[in-house]
Amino acid sequence: MAEQSFEAFFEDFVKQAEDLTINLPVEDKAKVTKAGAEVFQKELEAEYKANHYWERETGKDPHLADSVIMQNTNVDGIKDGTSTVGFPENKAYIVNFIENGTKFPMYSRKGRKYKHPGQVAVTADHAIADLWDNPNVKTKMLKAEAKAYNKILEKKGDN
């Protein structure tokens, strides 16, 4: 008899845990990931302002640090509970050069060797990757997500 109640207790515990995590509605998942994405967006803007910002007239074309966008959908624009942070298409190629660097190729398409092969034009600055791996940023993101998740649990009446 004690085994059945012990087993029932754990089944109930697993069901409650699944209801609070796996079976969370997409809208609630989106709220949680949006909180973390907003923190990452602010950190990314600060990183690019600190290391890649020049005081110059940009006109209608904003600077990279002013172009960071956050959307509460996945990359394809489908609302599945994820949030993405990045740059618009007209700025993403520039960020790719900064993130990965550039160098002249060794050979042309016809097989001829270039005059200065392998010469680096833009040295790579892995700003986004380093920011993503930064434990302080991850801690801030997790705290923001936990705060949003606790609000959702309070609305449901669970602790």
N, C-alpha and C positions, 0 to 999 in steps of 0.2 A: 504494500500500500504506500509506503514511504517512497518507493522508487517512482511510482506514477506521479505523485505530487512533485517530486524533484524534477522529473522529466517534463511535466507540464509547466513548471516554473521556468525552465530554460527555454521551452518552446515559446512561451509568452514573452520572455525577455528578448529572444531573437526576433519575434514578430514586431515588437515595439521598436527595436533598433532598426529594422528594415523600414518601418513606416517613417522613421525620422531621417533616414539617409537615402536608401535606394528608391523608395517609393515617394520621395519628395516631389511635388509638382514642378513642372518646368518653370513656372513663374517664380517660385520660391528659389529654385536653383539659380535662376538668372539674377535675382536680387543679391544672393550671396556672392556670386562671381563678379557682379558689377562693382560691389564694394572693394574687392581686391584689385580689380582692373583700374578703378579710379585712383587708388594709391600708386599703382605702377605707372599710370599715365603722368601723375605729378612728379614722380621720381625721374622718369625718362625726360620730361621737359626740363627739370632742374639739371640733369646730367648734360643735356645738349646745350643748355644756356651756359653752363660752367666751362665746357670744353670745346664747343664748336660754334660759338656765337660771336659774330663780328658786328660792331656798331656801324651800320650802313643803311642807306636808303634802299628799301626793298620794294617800294611801290605797292602794287596790288598783289605781288607774289610774296607771301609771308616767309619768314625764316624757318629753318628746320625745327627749331625749338618751339616755334609757335604753330607748327603744323601737326603735332601729335594728336591723333584721334583715338577715341574709344567707342566701341559699339557693343551693345548688349546682345549680340548674336555671334554666330561662328563666322568664319572667313567668308563663307558663301552667302551670308545674310539670313540664314535659317535660325530661328529662335529655338535652340535646343538646351538652354540652360548655361551655355558658355558665354564668355565675354572676351573680346579681343582688343588689343592695344597695338597701334602701329602708325603708319604714315599713309597719306593718300597716294594714289598711283603716280602722280606727277612728282612726288618727293621720294618715293620708295627706292628708285634707282640710285639716287644720290646717297641715301643711307646705306645701300648695298655697297657702294664704293668705299664709304667710310668704314663700315663694319668689316669688310673682307679685304680691303686694299686693292690696288691694281698694279699690274706690271706688264711690261711689253712682252708679247709672245716670243718664243725662240725662233719659230719658223713661220713663214707666210703660208697661205693656203696652197700655193703652188710648190712649196717645199724649199724656198730660198731662205737662207738664214738672214735675220735682220741685223742691222749695223750695231745696235745696242741691245742684244737679247737679254731678257730676264731682268732688265733694269726696273726698279720699283718707282712708280710715279706717285702713288698715294700709299703711305704706310698704313697698314690695318690698325684700327682702333676698335676693339671688340667691346664697344660701350654697352650695347644692349645685352650681349651675353654675360658680360661682367656684372651688369646691374641685376640680371636675372639670378645669377649665382650668389649675389651679396646676401649674407644671412640677415643683415639689418632690414633690408627691403622685404625679404620674405617674412620676417617677423611682423613688420607693419601690415603687410597684406593679410597675413593670417589673423591678426587682431581685428582688422576691419571686417574680414569675412566672419569671424566668430561673433562680432557685435551684431552684424546683420542676421546671422543664423539665430542668435538668442532672441532677437526681436520677433522672428518668425515663430519660434517655439513659445514665446510669451503669448502671442496671438492665439496659438492653438491650445494654450493652457497646460503645456507640458513643461517640465523643468529639466 
